[in-house]
Amino acid sequence: MASSRVVLSGRGAAIVGGSVVALLLGLLTLNLLLLLLPTAVLALAAGELLLFDRATRGFGPERFRWQRLENSAEVPLDTAGSMAIDLGFDGAGPVYAEVFDPQPESFEVVAGSPRLLSWWSPDAPIRLAYAYRPRERGRFRIGPTIVVAHDPLGFAFRMAKLENRWEVLVTPALSVEEAAAGWAATRPSPTDLTRRRVGTGSEFRSLREYLPTDDARRIAWRRSGLEKVYVREHEEEVHADLLIVVDAGWEMRLGPPGGEAFEQAIAGATVLAGRSLAGADRVGLLVYSDRVEEFVPLRRGFEGARELTQALARAAICPRPFDFEGALHAAVERLSKPTPVVLLSTLRIRPTGTSIDVAVGDLRARGHRLVVVGPDPARLFPPPPEDLAERAVAYVRAPLRADIDRTAARLRACGVPVTLYPAPDLRGAADAILESVPLELGVS
């Protein structure tokens, strides 16, 4: 790759421009001082630029060696991550260089520094090492590292961009694994983590009288007599399935920064998934706008929790409206047996005709149960400090509340439980979901 060109700095441009203007004034006024002084300054600047160009000739990415090490690839929200870069320079001589590793705006450097300015010799590699704290959930890129060679007098610079980007996945502050461990720790015994029903399991349950529909292989011959024949009943462990659907439409941006309805939904999905996984259930995730954005098939155990955490970290609001009917249709396509479906949404849905009734009816016809959960608009925004501002917010919030109430009434008329939870904080909202959702994850 060819070396970058020499660029005048602000100081260099000011000196050259000022000298040219002074030289023109000297020519107009025939002032000897105005002729000699600008000429000398221009000669000095030109000589300095020529020397700098010669010293840094070939200054480009191919002159550098780099390696990112001790880097965090996955960082929980508001938790420190680490970054370290070793850099080597293959130039002919030392340069006065500035090295900078660009950060996303939502990353706060808490230790070390991603910037270094010093003389850099070819035989003296340098290391950038720092720690940062992400303030937003999602997928972010760090880099590319920028190396800028400065003229010692500050007249010009030369820049090289090192394509050593690093991707960091910022997961929710509470992971699904942590949520599952927390729920499991509150259970009195491991047997409470599963549910049991009469079936073909190996654990004996009881004896009962024989019925014509029973399998003859289950007859307890030693306990049976001429008058009565008994059969053995056994228990089997059963595990429920749960599909969590998260609305990723543009309306989910409602709420204060960091506490938007979408972040509330991510927190609720994390705790709901943890609760179900703690009971050895299978949990799936569908993030939907007007199309499938993220999908995690039904999973169980630690691997399922890891996959759910990473999918929830990647989820983002899309600049498109939420398609309620499309989301339910996508859920039905991905479920093979009757499953509870929890939809986390603002309920700002714009249905046409009987579209809601048809979509819900199709879901229920397949044996699935739908529960819809959304934030209470009265608690979604923090109360303003002034009475006038509070009345203004209430006035603006009235149409939002009307839309949500209208959709909730329509869903309830279809037999769908709808819960609006208070949403002043992420963790409280997630706990409220667990307390208020009329959902039984066990098998009846």
N, C-alpha and C positions, 0 to 999 in steps of 0.2 A: 504494500500500500504506500502511495506517495506521502511524503511528509507534508504537514500542514503549512500554510503560508504564515508569514510574519504579519501581525496585525498591530497597528498603532494603538497604544493605550490612550486613555483620556488625557493624561499628562503629555504624552508625545504629540497627540493631535493639537493640543493647545499651544505647545511650544512651536511646532512647525507652522501652524496657522498664524500665530502672533508674529513670528519672524518674517513670514511672507508679507503680512500687512505692513509691518514696520519698514521692510525693504521697499515696498511700493511708495510709502510716504516719503522715504529718503530720496527716491528717484524723482518724485514730484517736486520736492522742496530743495533738492540738491544739497541735503544736509549730510555732511561727511560721516557724522556719528551714527545717523540712522542708516547709513549704507554699510559701514564697517561692522557694527555690533550685530545686526541680524544675519549678515553673511557669516560671521564667526559662529553664531549659534546654529545656523543651518548646517555649516560644515561639521560642527561637533555632533549634531544629531545624525547626519548622514553617515559619518564615520562609525558612530556607535551602532547604528542599525546594520551597517555592513558587517561589522565584527560579530554582532549578535546572530545575524543570518548565517554567517560562516560557522560559528561555534555550535549552532543548533541544526545545521543542515542534516537532513535525514531524520529529524525528530518526528516520529510517528508511532503508531501502536506496535509495529514490528520491532521497535527498539526496547520493548519492555517485556518482562516476564512477570506473571502474577499468579497467585493462588489464593483462593478464599478457603479459610480453614476455621475450625471452631465456630461454625456458623449455625444459628438456629433456623431450622426449616419450618418449625411449627411452634407458635407462641400463643399462649392464652391471652385474652384481652386484659390489658392493664398489668401485665406481667413482663418483667425484663427479659429481653432477648439479647444475644451476643453476636458480634460480627468482628472478624479479623481478616486482614488482607496482607499478604507478603508481596512486596514489589521489588523487582530488580531492574536496573537500567544498564543498557549496553552501549551508551554513547561514548564519544571519543574523549570527553572531559566532563568535569563537574558543571552542573547547571543550577541556577537559582530557581527552584520549582515549587509549585503549590499542588498538592494532591488533595482531591476532594471526592468523597463517596456520597452521591446524592441520596437523600432520604425522602420517603413519602411525607406529605404534610402532616399526616396523622401520627407520625412517629416522633417521639420526644427522646432526645439523647440524654441519658441520665448519668453516664460515666464515660471517661475517655473523650475522644473527639474524632469525627469523621473527616477532619481537615488538618493538613500539615503543611507548613511553609518553611523551607530550609534549603541550604546547599545540599545537593545530592550528587554524590560521587558514584561512578560505575562500580567501584569495589565495595560499596556500603549499601546493601539493601535496607529498605525501610519497612516498617509494619504499621498499618492503621488498625487500632483495636478500640472498640467502644461498645457500650451497652445502650439499648434503646427500650422504650416502653410504648407499645402501640395503643392508640386511643380509639381505634375503630376496628370492627371485625371485617374480615374479608381476605382476599388474596392480593398481595402487594409485591412490587419489585424494587429491589435496592440496586443502585448502579444505573448506568455504567460508570466506572471510576474515571474521573477527569484529571489529567495531568497538564498543568500549565507552566511552561518555562517563561520566566520573566527576565527582561533586560535589567541588569543591575541598577541602571539609572531610572528605570520605570518608564522608558519611552515606548516599549513594544512588548508583545508576548507571542508565544506560539503554543498551540493547544493540541493534545492528543486524547482521543477517547478510547478507553479500553473496554471492549465488549465482554465484560465479566459480570453480567447481571446475575442477581440471586433472587429467587422467589421465596417469599415468606407467607405462610398461611396463618392468619390470626384467628384462632378458634374462640368460641364463646367463653366468658370467664368461668362458667360452670360447664364442664364437659359432661357428656352423656355417661361416661364411665364413672365420674364422681357422683353424679345424680343416682346412678344405679347402686353404687356402693353405699351411699347414704340411706337409701330406702331399705336395702338389704340389712343394714346394721340395726335398723329399728324393729325388724321382725324378731319375734321371740325364739324361733327355731328354724332350722333349714327346711323342715317339712312344710312350713307355712308359705314357702316360696312357690309351691306348686298347688294345683287343685286336682281333686280326684273325682272320678265318676265310675259307675258300674260299667264294666266293659270286659275286654279280653286280656286284661293284665294278669300278672303272675301272683299278685298279693291277694290272699283269701279275704273275703268280706263277710259272707253269711251263707246259710242254707235256706232254701225256700222250696215250696211244692212244685213239682214238675208241671209244665204247661205244654200243650201240643206243639207250640212254636219253638220250644227249646231244643238245643243240640243234644243228642243222646250221649255225646262224649262227655258232657258236663254232669251226668248223673252220678250222685254219691251212692254207690252200690252198698257200701258197708252201713250207711245210715238209713237206707231205704228198706221197706218191708213189703208185704203183700198188699196192705191197704193203702199205703202212701209211698210215693216215690219223690225223693228230694234231688235237687240239683245245686251245685256249688255256684256262688256268685263271687267274682273277683273284681278287684279295683285296678284301674289304670290311671296313670298320671296324664292330665290333659293340659295343654298350654294354649292360651288364646293368641290370636293374631291381632295386631293393631296397625292401621295405616294412618299416618299423620300427614295431612295436606296443608301446606302453607301457601297462603295467598301472596304472590310476589308482584301484584299489580301496582300501578302508580299511586293508587289511593292509600297504600300502606305507608306512605311517607308522612302521614299525619302524626303530629306529636312534636315535642321539643327535641333538639339535637341529642342523639344518644339514647333517647327514649321513644323513638318513633314506634308506631303500631307494628312495623315489621320487626323491630328489635324485641318488642314484647312477644310477638309470635315465635321468634327464635328461642327466647328464654322459656316460653311455655312448652314448645316442642321438646326442648332438652330435658325438662323435668318429667314430662309425660313419658318420653321414651325411657328415661332412667327408671321410672316406677314400673313400667311394664317389663323391662329387661330384668329387673330385680326379682320378678316373679317367674323368670325363665320363659317368658313369652317371646314371640317373634314380633319385631317391629320394623316397619318400612316407612319411608319418607318420600313424599312427592311435593316438590316446589313448583308451582304453576302460575303463569301469568295468562297469556293467551296461547301458550304452548308449554311443553314440559321443559323446565329449566334444570332441575336436578331430580334424579330418582334413585332411591336405594331400595332394592328388593327386600322382602321380609327376611330379617336376620335375627339370630339369637346369640347371646353371650358377648365376650369381650370383643371379638372381631366385628360383630354387628355394631357394638357401641362405638368403636373406633371409626368405622365407616360413616355412621350417623354424625359423629362429631365433625368430621372433615367436610361432609356435605353441608351441614348447617353453617360451617365457617365460610364456605364458598358462596352460599346463597346471597343474592343481592336483589334490591328492588329493580324492576324493569320499567322502562318508559312506555308501558303499554297497559291498557285496562285489563282487569281480571275477568276471565271467561268462566263463569260459574258452571255452566252446562258442560263445557269442555273439560274442566277439572274433574267433575264427577264421572264423565265418560272415560277419561284417562285412568281414573282409579278403578273403575269396573274392569277395564281391559287388563289390569295388572294384578287382579285378585282371582285366585282359583277356588276359594271357598268362602262361606259367609264370614265377614270380618267387620268389626267396628271401624268406622272412619271418622276421624276428628278433623274438622276444617277450622283453621285459625285464620280469621279474616276480619276486616273492618266492617263487613256487611254492606259496603257501598257498591251494590250490585245493580246493574241496569238491565233487568230481564225484559223480554218481549213476550207478550201473550201468555201462554201457559208453559213457557220454557222451563220455569222452576219446577212446576208440578210434574212435567214429563221426565226431567232429569232425576228428581227425587224418586219418582215412581219406578224408573228403570233400575236405580240403585237398590231399592227395597225389594224389587221383584227377584233380584239375584241373591237375596238373603242377607244383604249388608245393612248395617245400621249407621245412620249419619248423625253426628253431633256437631253443632256449629258453635264456635266460641269467638267472641270479639271483645275489644276494649270498650269500656263505657266512655262515650265522648265527653261526658261531664267531668271525668277524671283524667282524660288523656292529656290535657294541657294543665300546667301548674297555674294556680290562681294568681292573677295580676295583683300587684301591691296596692293599686289605687282602685277606688270604687268606679270611677268613670271608665277605666280600662277594663274592669271586670264586666261592666254592662256592655261594652263594645265587643268583648270576646263572646259573651253570651248571645249577642245579636248575630254575630257571624257563625256561631256554633249551632244556631237553631235549625238552619236547613240541613246541616250534617246529621243532627239528631233525628230529624224527620225522615231522611233517607234510610237511616239505620233501623228506626222503628218500623218503617213500612216493610223493609225486607225481612225483619225478624218476625213480624206478624204473618207475612206470607209463608215463611218457612214453618212456623208453628202450626199454621192451618194445614200444612202437609204432614203434620205429625213429627216434625223434626225438633228435638230439644235445642233451644238457643239460650246461651248464657253470655251475659255481658259482665265482665269482671272489672274491678277498679284497677287503674293502671298508673299510679303515681311513680312506681319503681319497678324495675325488671323482675327482681326476685319475688317481690310481693305479688306481682301479677301472675307469675308461674304458680306460686302456692295457691292463689285464689282459684286458678283453673282446676287444680286437683281437688279442692274442697267443694267446688260448685258443679262440676260437670257430672250429670247423671249418667255415668258410663260404668258398666260392669265389664271388666276385662275377662272375667272367668267364663266358663262354658256352663250354660244353664242345664 
